[in-house]
């Protein structure tokens, strides 16, 4: 295709890429604050270039900008940003017998793990990026990875981002093919260890240094009409002067009812994340969702994966090969009564730690997408959190969020 793998002589080539995303958001009782109704327009624009010197060495760079129409003065730098050097890294690799050994060094996106813990953060205009090194080794039936990364701290001006060494991510991960079948019906086991450090982590009504180890495993894949993605994680470490003892269990599955017509598929996910200890002395039992996908529990960010039990059945359809519609309704409860209900970003809903009960409410989500061409996609989403017993007792209302948007990728 034009502007892809442009010959530069010898083995060298240059590939250009671009992305533009337009989105219009609307909030009713945003952040479950009565009367906090507003709308905003979002623009993401990214330009990238890959210089491949030979099959074993490539350089990649990416510049992004984010713009907000409406409430831009209070928008964080991940939304309102004149220009940012999003990525600039070197990827060197070499085949050694049956293995592919490589290293990525520099500023880079990183999302190698369960989406309940690690993601690009696609909701904001600019993705989350990291600075450091990522090592990898691939064999035909298994792979091994290691990483040591520091966060990129964005500022809203022109190329004024900084490397934040107080927010770090280190660890090891692997993946094994447990079973191979026809038509990509493979089953994988991915063990992982993630060490995270964040000097400004918020827990309940306080903030401080969170030094945490997350150990776990992800079992995922496809067997016939069943697709599944199950993750179990245990967290230990220290938050300020308190010990950490937390856990999370996330089970996502779907079953195809037919491969003809609208191709209906039953869906569900069950999310259980521990809570407790945020408002009292002793062990901190609240699960830290680290850098979870902003779309996993909804772009409205009504809930976080901490002190939560969520059971969300649903159904999805594909009326045409290029369109998809999904509907789900989640029943949300909290596990610990002495801990708060948490919104996105681990923000506690005020007063919920002081009221009894377990019922948070019901979360309706409707999403649709249309791949117009290979480059252009349209999408819309609607989310509504119906306030349950806890939120009502804390004098918090129900809330709604919706967006309509389009993405161009080249």
C-alpha positions in Angstrom: 0.0 0.0 0.0 1.1 3.6 -0.5 3.5 4.9 2.1 4.1 1.4 3.5 7.6 -0.3 3.2 9.0 2.5 1.0 12.3 1.2 -0.3 15.4 3.2 0.8 18.1 1.1 -0.7 19.5 -2.2 0.4 17.4 -3.8 3.1 16.2 -0.5 4.5 12.6 0.7 4.2 10.3 3.4 5.7 6.7 2.9 6.8 4.4 5.8 7.7 1.2 5.5 9.8 -1.4 7.8 11.2 -4.5 7.7 13.4 -7.3 10.3 13.9 -10.1 9.7 16.4 -13.0 12.0 16.9 -15.4 11.4 19.8 -18.3 13.3 21.3 -19.0 12.5 25.0 -22.1 13.3 27.1 -22.5 12.9 30.9 -25.6 13.0 33.1 -24.7 13.3 36.8 -21.1 12.8 35.8 -19.0 11.1 38.5 -22.5 10.5 40.2 -22.5 14.2 41.2 -26.1 15.6 41.1 -26.5 18.1 38.3 -23.0 17.6 36.9 -24.2 17.3 33.3 -21.8 18.2 30.5 -20.6 17.4 27.0 -17.2 17.5 25.3 -15.6 16.8 22.0 -12.3 14.8 21.8 -9.7 14.7 19.1 -6.7 12.3 18.9 -4.2 12.7 16.2 -1.1 10.5 15.9 1.6 10.3 13.3 4.2 7.5 13.3 7.2 6.3 11.3 9.1 3.1 11.3 12.6 2.9 9.8 13.5 -0.7 9.2 17.3 -0.9 8.6 17.3 -4.7 8.1 15.1 -7.6 9.2 16.7 -7.6 12.6 16.7 -3.8 13.5 14.0 -1.2 13.4 13.5 2.3 14.8 10.0 3.6 15.6 8.8 7.1 16.5 5.4 8.6 17.1 4.1 12.1 17.8 0.6 12.7 19.2 -1.7 15.6 20.0 -4.9 15.6 22.0 -7.6 18.3 21.9 -10.7 18.9 24.0 -13.7 21.0 23.1 -15.6 21.9 26.2 -14.1 21.9 29.7 -10.6 22.0 28.2 -9.2 24.2 31.0 -9.6 21.4 33.5 -8.8 18.5 31.2 -5.7 16.5 32.2 -2.7 16.4 29.9 -3.7 12.9 28.6 -6.7 14.7 27.0 -5.6 18.3 26.3 -2.0 18.3 24.8 -0.4 20.4 22.2 2.2 17.8 21.1 3.9 14.9 22.8 6.6 12.5 21.8 4.6 9.4 22.4 7.0 6.7 21.3 10.6 6.5 20.2 12.4 3.2 20.6 14.8 0.7 19.0 13.8 -2.9 18.5 16.7 -5.3 17.8 16.1 -9.0 17.3 17.9 -12.1 16.1 17.1 -15.7 15.5 19.2 -18.2 17.5 18.3 -21.7 16.4 14.5 -22.1 16.9 14.3 -19.0 19.1 13.7 -15.3 18.4 15.6 -13.2 20.9 15.0 -9.4 21.1 15.0 -6.2 23.0 12.9 -3.0 22.8 14.7 0.1 24.3 13.2 3.6 24.7 9.8 5.1 25.1 7.1 2.6 24.1 3.5 1.5 24.7 3.2 -1.6 26.9 0.1 -3.9 27.3 1.5 -7.4 27.6 -0.8 -8.9 30.2 -4.4 -9.3 31.4 -6.4 -6.2 30.4 -7.8 -6.0 33.9 -4.2 -5.1 34.9 -2.2 -3.8 31.9 -3.5 -1.7 29.0 -2.8 1.2 26.6 -5.5 3.3 28.2 -7.4 3.9 25.0 -10.1 6.1 26.6 -8.0 9.3 26.8 -6.8 11.1 23.7 -3.2 10.0 24.3 -2.1 6.5 25.2 -0.1 5.7 28.3 3.6 5.1 27.5 6.7 3.9 29.4 10.4 4.4 29.2 13.0 1.6 29.6 13.7 -1.8 28.2 11.6 -4.8 27.3 13.3 -8.2 26.6 11.6 -11.1 24.8 12.4 -14.6 23.7 10.0 -16.6 21.5 10.0 -20.4 20.8 7.4 -22.2 18.6 5.2 -23.2 21.6 6.2 -20.7 24.4 7.6 -17.3 25.0 9.3 -15.4 27.9 9.4 -11.7 28.6 11.0 -9.3 31.0 10.5 -5.5 31.4 11.8 -2.6 33.5 9.9 0.6 32.7 9.3 4.1 34.1 6.1 6.1 33.4 5.9 9.1 31.0 4.5 12.1 32.9 2.7 14.3 30.3 2.3 18.0 30.5 -0.1 20.0 28.2 2.4 22.0 26.2 4.7 21.2 23.3 7.0 18.2 23.9 7.2 18.9 27.7 6.7 15.4 28.9 9.0 13.9 31.5 10.2 10.5 32.7 8.8 9.8 36.1 11.1 7.4 37.9 8.8 7.3 41.0 6.2 5.4 39.0 7.7 2.2 37.8 6.7 -1.2 36.3 9.0 -4.2 36.4 8.4 -7.9 36.0 8.4 -11.2 34.1 5.8 -12.9 32.0 5.5 -16.0 29.8 3.0 -17.8 27.6 2.6 -21.5 26.9 0.4 -23.3 24.3 -1.4 -25.9 26.4 -3.5 -27.2 23.6 -3.7 -26.7 19.8 -6.7 -27.3 17.7 -8.2 -26.4 14.3 -9.2 -22.8 13.3 -7.1 -21.1 16.0 -8.8 -23.2 18.7 -5.7 -22.9 21.0 -5.5 -22.7 24.8 -2.8 -20.7 26.5 -1.4 -20.3 30.0 0.2 -17.0 30.8 1.9 -16.8 34.3 3.1 -13.3 35.3 4.8 -11.3 38.0 4.4 -7.5 38.1 6.2 -5.2 40.5 4.7 -1.8 40.6 5.7 1.3 42.5 3.7 4.5 42.6 4.5 7.4 45.0 1.1 9.0 44.6 -1.2 6.0 44.7 -4.6 6.9 46.2 -6.2 4.4 48.7 -9.5 5.5 50.3 -9.0 9.0 51.8 -5.2 9.0 51.6 -2.4 8.9 49.2 1.2 7.7 49.4 3.8 5.3 48.2 2.4 1.9 47.0 5.1 -0.8 46.5 3.3 -3.9 45.3 3.9 -7.3 43.8 1.2 -8.9 41.7 1.5 -12.6 41.1 -0.9 -14.5 38.9 -1.8 -16.5 35.9 -4.1 -16.1 32.9 -5.8 -19.1 31.2 -7.4 -18.1 27.9 -8.2 -19.3 24.5 -10.9 -21.0 22.4 -12.4 -24.4 22.3 -15.1 -24.9 19.6 -17.8 -22.3 20.2 -16.5 -21.4 23.6 -14.1 -18.5 24.2 -12.7 -17.8 27.6 -10.3 -15.5 29.4 -9.7 -16.2 33.1 -7.2 -14.4 35.4 -6.3 -15.0 39.0 -4.0 -12.6 40.8 -2.6 -12.1 44.3 -1.1 -8.9 45.6 1.4 -8.3 48.4 3.7 -5.5 49.4 3.5 -2.2 51.4 1.4 0.9 51.1 3.0 3.7 53.2 3.6 1.7 56.5 0.9 -0.9 56.0 1.1 -4.4 54.6 -0.8 -5.3 51.5 -2.9 -8.5 51.1 -5.3 -8.4 48.2 -6.6 -10.7 45.4 -8.7 -10.6 42.2 -10.5 -13.1 40.0 -11.7 -12.2 36.6 -13.6 -14.6 34.3 -14.6 -13.5 30.8 -16.4 -16.0 28.6 -18.7 -16.2 25.5 -20.5 -18.9 23.7 -21.5 -18.8 20.0 -25.1 -19.8 19.4 -24.8 -19.8 15.6 -22.3 -19.1 12.9 -25.0 -18.0 10.5 -27.2 -14.9 10.1 -26.5 -12.4 12.9 -24.1 -14.8 14.6 -25.6 -14.4 18.1 -23.2 -15.0 21.0 -23.9 -15.2 24.8 -21.4 -13.3 26.8 -20.6 -12.8 30.5 -17.9 -11.7 32.8 -17.5 -12.2 36.6 -15.2 -9.9 38.4 -14.2 -10.3 42.0 -11.7 -7.9 43.6 -10.9 -7.7 47.3 -11.5 -4.7 49.5 -11.0 -3.4 53.1 -8.5 -1.6 55.2 -8.5 1.7 53.4 -10.1 3.6 56.2 -8.6 1.8 59.2 -5.2 0.6 60.4 -3.9 -2.8 59.5 -3.5 -4.7 56.3 -4.6 -3.0 53.1 -6.9 -5.5 51.4 -8.1 -3.3 48.5 -7.1 -4.7 45.1 -5.1 -2.3 42.9 -6.2 -2.6 39.3 -2.9 -1.1 38.2 -3.3 0.1 34.6 -6.6 -1.7 33.7 -8.2 -1.1 30.3 -10.5 1.9 30.5 -13.1 0.1 28.5 -13.2 -3.1 30.5 -15.8 -1.8 33.0 -16.9 1.0 30.8 -15.6 4.4 29.5 -18.0 6.1 31.9 -15.7 4.9 34.7 -18.5 4.2 37.1 -16.6 1.4 38.8 -13.1 0.2 39.6 -11.8 -3.3 40.1 -11.5 -3.0 43.9 -13.9 -4.1 46.7 -16.2 -5.3 43.9 -18.3 -8.3 42.9 -19.7 -7.8 39.4 -21.7 -10.4 37.5 -22.5 -9.2 33.9 -24.4 -11.4 31.5 -25.0 -10.2 28.0 -25.4 -11.0 24.3 -23.8 -9.8 21.1 -24.8 -9.8 17.4 -23.1 -9.2 14.1 -26.0 -8.1 11.7 -23.4 -7.8 8.9 -19.7 -8.9 8.6 -18.7 -5.3 9.3 -21.1 -4.4 12.2 -21.4 -5.5 15.8 -23.9 -4.8 18.6 -23.4 -5.9 22.3 -25.7 -5.5 25.3 -24.9 -6.4 28.9 -26.3 -5.7 32.4 -24.0 -6.0 35.4 -25.1 -6.6 38.9 -22.6 -4.9 41.2 -22.0 -5.5 44.9 -19.2 -4.6 47.2 -17.4 -7.3 49.3 -16.3 -5.2 52.4 -18.8 -2.9 54.2 -16.1 -0.9 55.9 -14.5 0.1 52.6 -15.9 2.5 49.9 -17.4 1.9 46.5 -14.8 2.9 43.9 -15.2 4.8 40.7 -12.7 4.7 37.8 -9.1 5.6 38.8 -9.7 4.2 42.3 -11.7 7.4 43.3 -13.9 6.5 46.3 -17.5 7.6 46.1 -17.8 10.0 49.1 -19.6 8.7 52.1 -20.0 5.1 50.9 -17.5 3.8 53.5 -19.9 5.0 56.2 -23.1 3.3 55.2 -24.0 -0.4 55.5 -25.0 -2.7 52.8 -23.5 -4.5 49.8 -25.7 -3.5 46.8 -24.0 -1.0 44.6 -26.5 -1.1 41.7 -26.9 -2.2 38.1 -24.7 -1.2 35.2 -26.2 -1.3 31.7 -23.9 -1.1 28.7 -24.8 -1.0 25.0 -22.0 -0.8 22.4 -22.1 -0.8 18.6 -19.4 -0.6 15.9 -19.3 -0.4 12.1 -16.1 -1.0 10.1 -16.9 1.2 7.1 -13.6 0.5 5.3 -10.3 -1.0 6.3 -9.3 2.5 7.6 -12.5 4.0 8.9 -14.6 2.8 11.9 -17.7 4.3 13.5 -18.7 3.4 17.1 -21.2 4.4 19.8 -21.7 3.5 23.4 -24.2 4.0 26.2 -23.8 3.3 29.9 -26.1 3.8 32.8 -25.4 3.0 36.4 -28.7 2.6 38.4 -27.9 3.6 42.0 -28.5 0.8 44.5 -28.8 0.7 48.2 -25.3 1.9 49.1 -25.2 4.8 46.7 -28.7 5.9 47.7 -27.9 5.9 51.4 -24.8 8.0 50.6 -27.1 10.5 48.7 -25.6 9.7 45.3 -27.8 9.6 42.2 -27.8 7.3 39.2 -25.6 8.4 36.3 -25.4 8.0 32.5 -22.6 8.3 29.9 -22.6 8.0 26.2 -20.3 8.6 23.2 -20.4 8.7 19.4 -17.2 8.6 17.4 -15.1 7.7 14.4 -11.6 6.5 13.9 -9.3 6.7 10.8 -6.2 4.5 10.9 -3.6 4.3 8.1 
